[in-house]
Amino acid sequence: MIAHTAGMANASRRYLLFPVLILIALGLAGAARAQDARLAGRYAFTGTVSCLYALGGFARNGVANSLAGATSASFSSSGVLIFDGAGQGSGKFMLVGFDYPPSSTRDTQGISMQFNYSVASNGEVDFIAQNLQGRFFAPGPLAGTTFTIDQIRLHGWLAASNRSLTLGSTRSNAVTLTYANGTAVPGVCAISEVLLQTG
């Protein structure tokens, strides 16, 4: 009887603890949503993107397994991101730059994306976009060709005023560029962007 009573007491404590844990979880989720709401609206941005592509792929430390046939690209970037205040958003941007080697080739790309983001209480921002859709524009040998990028992950800081934001790679950002014909090319990219709220 004593053992049975103790078991009932333990069960009661567990039942009492369960709703408390739920309330804590809901409170944390609500706090996270409140922070995400700080980042809402339309933000225009400019920045730079530099990438190295290698058909042989990359080791875990980001070093190319082979530089045979490898190419690099450097771009200026500009575009608009729209944050919904609830952790999601969409954007479009242009990349204008050059590919090399074997020769310096003008490269212009238009890219659209959907993304998820989170804002911490100290203003840190985590950003991930997946399945980005792109197209090459003239001039350039690939004009009209479409492609996808599997994902980009960025980290940054939101100003106390919520009106400006920085986003950048904390390390070389592993990407896979897949052309419309199915050819997939692994790459690593360094990305740096400054955003200003415009609406």
NORLINVEN-V731872 format. One record per backbone hydrogen bond with DSSP energy under -1.0 kcal/mol. NH is the residue of the N-H (numbers start at 1). CO is the residue of the C=O. E is the energy in kcal/mol with one decimal. If there is no record, write none. Layout:
# NORLINVEN-V731872
NH:CO:E, NH:CO:E
This chain:
# NORLINVEN-V731872
5:1:-2.6, 6:2:-2.5, 7:3:-2.2, 8:4:-2.2, 9:5:-2.2, 10:6:-2.6, 11:7:-2.4, 12:8:-2.4, 13:9:-2.3, 14:10:-2.1, 15:11:-2.6, 16:12:-2.3, 17:13:-2.3, 18:14:-2.0, 21:17:-2.4, 22:18:-2.1, 23:19:-2.4, 24:20:-2.3, 25:21:-2.6, 26:22:-2.7, 27:23:-2.3, 28:24:-2.5, 29:25:-2.5, 30:26:-2.4, 31:27:-2.3, 32:28:-2.3, 33:29:-2.3, 34:30:-2.1, 35:31:-1.9, 36:32:-2.4, 37:33:-1.8, 38:35:-1.5, 39:36:-1.5, 41:83:-3.0, 43:81:-3.0, 44:196:-2.3, 45:79:-2.5, 46:194:-1.5, 47:77:-1.8, 48:192:-2.2, 49:75:-1.8, 50:190:-2.2, 51:73:-2.8, 52:188:-2.4, 53:71:-3.4, 54:186:-2.0, 57:54:-2.0, 59:63:-3.0, 62:59:-2.1, 65:57:-2.5, 70:67:-2.0, 71:53:-2.2, 72:100:-3.3, 73:51:-2.5, 74:98:-2.0, 75:49:-2.8, 76:96:-2.4, 77:47:-2.4, 78:94:-1.7, 79:45:-2.0, 80:92:-2.5, 81:43:-2.7, 82:90:-3.2, 83:41:-2.7, 84:88:-2.7, 89:115:-1.8, 90:82:-1.6, 91:113:-2.2, 92:80:-1.9, 93:111:-2.5, 94:78:-3.0, 95:109:-2.7, 96:76:-2.3, 97:107:-2.9, 98:74:-1.9, 99:105:-2.2, 100:72:-2.4, 105:99:-2.3, 107:97:-2.8, 109:95:-2.7, 110:135:-2.4, 111:93:-2.7, 112:133:-2.7, 113:91:-2.3, 115:89:-2.4, 116:128:-2.6, 117:87:-2.0, 118:126:-1.9, 120:124:-2.9, 123:120:-2.0, 125:156:-2.8, 126:118:-2.1, 127:154:-2.5, 128:116:-2.5, 129:152:-2.3, 131:150:-2.5, 132:149:-2.2, 133:112:-2.3, 134:147:-2.9, 135:110:-1.8, 136:145:-2.6, 137:108:-2.9, 143:140:-1.4, 144:136:-3.0, 145:142:-2.6, 147:134:-2.1, 148:178:-2.2, 149:132:-1.8, 150:176:-1.7, 152:129:-2.3, 154:127:-2.9, 155:168:-2.5, 156:125:-2.5, 157:166:-1.1, 158:123:-2.6, 159:164:-2.6, 162:159:-1.8, 165:195:-2.2, 166:157:-2.1, 167:193:-2.3, 168:155:-2.0, 169:191:-2.2, 173:189:-3.2, 175:187:-2.8, 177:185:-2.6, 178:148:-2.7, 179:183:-2.8, 180:146:-1.6, 182:179:-2.2, 185:177:-3.1, 187:175:-2.7, 188:52:-2.1, 189:173:-2.1, 190:50:-2.9, 192:48:-2.3, 193:167:-3.2, 194:46:-2.3, 195:165:-3.4, 196:44:-2.7, 197:163:-3.0, 198:42:-3.2, 199:42:-1.2
